[in-house]
Amino acid sequence: HRVNTLAVSCDYVCRTGPFDHYGKIADVTSKDRDSAEWRNGAYKASVEKYKAFKGSGEPERLVSGSDDFTILVWNPIENKRPIKRLTGHQQAINH
């Protein structure tokens, strides 16, 4: 299983950071990204979003895609072995 791609279950939360689907940060009126208000608001929004994800009770998952047409699902906190192998893809898994 040569790994071509990795994804974690909190990927969307980490990628979008403090922003909502409109590209705005709640409770931040300043548009100056260098201001302390903007930075503090962005930090608070990011932490709240991540805590909401982690508070859902779902464990962190990792998936790896390979050029052998398989995806492996991992629970890296509990075990070093994959918990599931997904087969049947028609091409290498690249993204």
C-alpha positions in Angstrom: 0.0 0.0 0.0 2.1 2.9 -1.3 0.4 6.0 0.0 -0.5 8.7 -2.6 -2.9 10.8 -0.5 -3.9 11.3 3.1 -7.0 12.9 4.7 -8.1 13.4 8.3 -11.7 13.7 9.5 -11.1 17.2 10.8 -9.7 18.3 7.5 -12.5 20.7 6.6 -12.4 22.3 10.1 -8.6 22.8 9.8 -8.8 24.1 6.2 -11.5 26.6 6.7 -10.3 27.9 10.0 -12.4 30.7 11.6 -14.4 31.5 8.4 -18.0 30.5 7.8 -19.3 29.5 4.3 -19.6 33.2 3.4 -15.9 33.8 4.1 -16.7 35.9 7.2 -15.8 35.5 10.9 -18.7 35.8 13.3 -18.5 38.7 15.9 -15.6 40.4 14.2 -16.4 43.9 12.8 -12.9 44.9 11.8 -11.7 44.1 8.3 -8.1 44.9 9.0 -6.4 41.5 9.4 -3.5 43.0 11.2 -5.6 44.4 14.0 -5.7 42.7 17.4 -9.5 42.5 17.3 -9.4 40.6 14.0 -6.7 38.2 15.2 -8.4 37.5 18.5 -11.8 37.0 16.9 -10.3 34.6 14.3 -8.5 32.7 17.0 -11.6 32.3 19.1 -13.8 31.3 16.1 -11.2 28.7 15.1 -11.0 27.2 18.6 -14.8 27.1 18.9 -15.2 25.4 15.5 -12.6 22.8 16.4 -14.0 22.1 19.9 -17.5 21.7 18.3 -16.0 19.1 16.0 -14.1 17.3 18.7 -17.1 17.5 21.1 -19.2 15.4 18.6 -17.7 12.2 20.2 -16.4 10.8 16.9 -12.8 9.7 17.1 -10.3 11.2 14.7 -10.1 9.2 11.5 -7.4 9.0 8.9 -7.8 7.6 5.4 -5.0 6.8 3.0 -5.3 6.3 -0.8 -3.0 4.2 -2.8 -2.1 3.3 -6.4 -3.1 -0.3 -5.6 -6.8 0.9 -6.0 -7.5 0.7 -2.3 -8.3 3.1 0.6 -7.4 2.2 4.1 -9.3 3.7 7.1 -7.3 4.2 10.3 -8.0 5.2 13.9 -4.4 6.4 14.7 -5.1 7.1 18.4 -6.2 3.5 19.1 -4.2 1.3 16.8 -1.4 1.3 14.3 -3.2 -1.1 11.9 -6.0 0.0 9.6 -9.5 -0.7 10.7 -11.0 -1.1 7.2 -9.8 -1.7 3.6 -12.0 -0.3 0.9 -11.5 -2.0 -2.5 -13.1 -1.8 -5.9 -11.8 1.5 -7.2 -11.0 1.5 -11.0 -7.9 3.7 -10.8 -5.2 4.7 -8.4 -6.4 6.9 -5.5 -4.7 10.3 -5.9 -7.0 12.8 -4.2 
